[in-house]
Amino acid sequence: MSKLEPKIHDEETGLDYVLAGDYYIPAIELPEDDDRPIGKWGRMHRVYLEETNLLLLNHLILTGRLHTYLADLNEQAQNRYRRIVRQMIETESVTEELKNTAQMRWVQCMNSIASQAEEIIKDELIFV
């Protein structure tokens, strides 16, 4: 019976493995602290990855880049969402005057804009 190496490196995946008993387990380290929130968009994308691209999700987890990836995506989605909402408000002339004179109409317009912007973000960034 040959002696097993205490530590090996897989060139294909770029991961190091350490011997634990008779098994090799990935030697992964926790990434540097990233205090940025994953947020709504990041959580949505993670669920999407779990359902459609488990290989990418596992790779991000094993390389310790999942949190950074999701936090970056969340920031991009949030910025894009705000920009879309602002542009749609200008395009549809939803003003403070409308808010003061016809509150229910203003709420309807804002809800419609928010729903449309959310669908755009899902199509462009989340479900890809």
KABELNOR-V666764 format. One record per residue. N is the residue number from 1. RES is the residue in three letters. PHI is phi in radians with two decimals (none if undefined). Layout:
n=N res=RES phi=PHI
n=N res=RES phi=PHI
//
This chain:
n=1 res=MET phi=none
n=2 res=SER phi=-1.46
n=3 res=LYS phi=-1.40
n=4 res=LEU phi=-1.46
n=5 res=GLU phi=-1.23
n=6 res=PRO phi=-1.23
n=7 res=LYS phi=-2.58
n=8 res=ILE phi=-2.32
n=9 res=HIS phi=-2.19
n=10 res=ASP phi=-1.69
n=11 res=GLU phi=-1.12
n=12 res=GLU phi=-1.15
n=13 res=THR phi=-1.71
n=14 res=GLY phi=1.38
n=15 res=LEU phi=-1.78
n=16 res=ASP phi=-1.71
n=17 res=TYR phi=-2.24
n=18 res=VAL phi=-2.05
n=19 res=LEU phi=-1.39
n=20 res=ALA phi=-2.24
n=21 res=GLY phi=1.22
n=22 res=ASP phi=-1.79
n=23 res=TYR phi=-2.12
n=24 res=TYR phi=-1.71
n=25 res=ILE phi=-2.09
n=26 res=PRO phi=-1.08
n=27 res=ALA phi=-1.66
n=28 res=ILE phi=-1.84
n=29 res=GLU phi=-1.96
n=30 res=LEU phi=-1.19
n=31 res=PRO phi=-1.22
n=32 res=GLU phi=-1.03
n=33 res=ASP phi=-1.05
n=34 res=ASP phi=-2.18
n=35 res=ASP phi=-1.45
n=36 res=ARG phi=-1.21
n=37 res=PRO phi=-1.30
n=38 res=ILE phi=-1.38
n=39 res=GLY phi=1.24
n=40 res=LYS phi=-1.06
n=41 res=TRP phi=-1.20
n=42 res=GLY phi=-1.12
n=43 res=ARG phi=-1.15
n=44 res=MET phi=-1.07
n=45 res=HIS phi=-1.19
n=46 res=ARG phi=-1.10
n=47 res=VAL phi=-1.07
n=48 res=TYR phi=-1.07
n=49 res=LEU phi=-1.11
n=50 res=GLU phi=-1.06
n=51 res=GLU phi=-1.51
n=52 res=THR phi=-2.12
n=53 res=ASN phi=-2.45
n=54 res=LEU phi=-1.11
n=55 res=LEU phi=-1.10
n=56 res=LEU phi=-1.11
n=57 res=LEU phi=-1.05
n=58 res=ASN phi=-1.11
n=59 res=HIS phi=-1.10
n=60 res=LEU phi=-1.11
n=61 res=ILE phi=-1.15
n=62 res=LEU phi=-1.17
n=63 res=THR phi=-1.55
n=64 res=GLY phi=1.32
n=65 res=ARG phi=-1.89
n=66 res=LEU phi=-1.08
n=67 res=HIS phi=-1.08
n=68 res=THR phi=-1.10
n=69 res=TYR phi=-1.04
n=70 res=LEU phi=-1.22
n=71 res=ALA phi=-1.15
n=72 res=ASP phi=-1.08
n=73 res=LEU phi=-1.08
n=74 res=ASN phi=-1.08
n=75 res=GLU phi=-1.12
n=76 res=GLN phi=-1.07
n=77 res=ALA phi=-1.13
n=78 res=GLN phi=-1.11
n=79 res=ASN phi=-1.11
n=80 res=ARG phi=-1.14
n=81 res=TYR phi=-1.05
n=82 res=ARG phi=-1.05
n=83 res=ARG phi=-1.11
n=84 res=ILE phi=-1.10
n=85 res=VAL phi=-1.06
n=86 res=ARG phi=-1.06
n=87 res=GLN phi=-1.16
n=88 res=MET phi=-1.22
n=89 res=ILE phi=-1.08
n=90 res=GLU phi=-1.16
n=91 res=THR phi=-1.14
n=92 res=GLU phi=-1.59
n=93 res=SER phi=0.95
n=94 res=VAL phi=-1.57
n=95 res=THR phi=-1.97
n=96 res=GLU phi=-1.14
n=97 res=GLU phi=-1.09
n=98 res=LEU phi=-1.08
n=99 res=LYS phi=-1.08
n=100 res=ASN phi=-1.35
n=101 res=THR phi=-1.66
n=102 res=ALA phi=-2.38
n=103 res=GLN phi=-1.07
n=104 res=MET phi=-1.13
n=105 res=ARG phi=-1.11
n=106 res=TRP phi=-1.10
n=107 res=VAL phi=-1.09
n=108 res=GLN phi=-1.06
n=109 res=CYS phi=-1.10
n=110 res=MET phi=-1.15
n=111 res=ASN phi=-1.11
n=112 res=SER phi=-1.12
n=113 res=ILE phi=-1.08
n=114 res=ALA phi=-1.08
n=115 res=SER phi=-1.13
n=116 res=GLN phi=-1.13
n=117 res=ALA phi=-1.11
n=118 res=GLU phi=-1.10
n=119 res=GLU phi=-1.13
n=120 res=ILE phi=-1.11
n=121 res=ILE phi=-1.09
n=122 res=LYS phi=-1.05
n=123 res=ASP phi=-1.22
n=124 res=GLU phi=-1.45
n=125 res=LEU phi=-2.10
n=126 res=ILE phi=-1.52
n=127 res=PHE phi=-1.73
n=128 res=VAL phi=-2.23
//
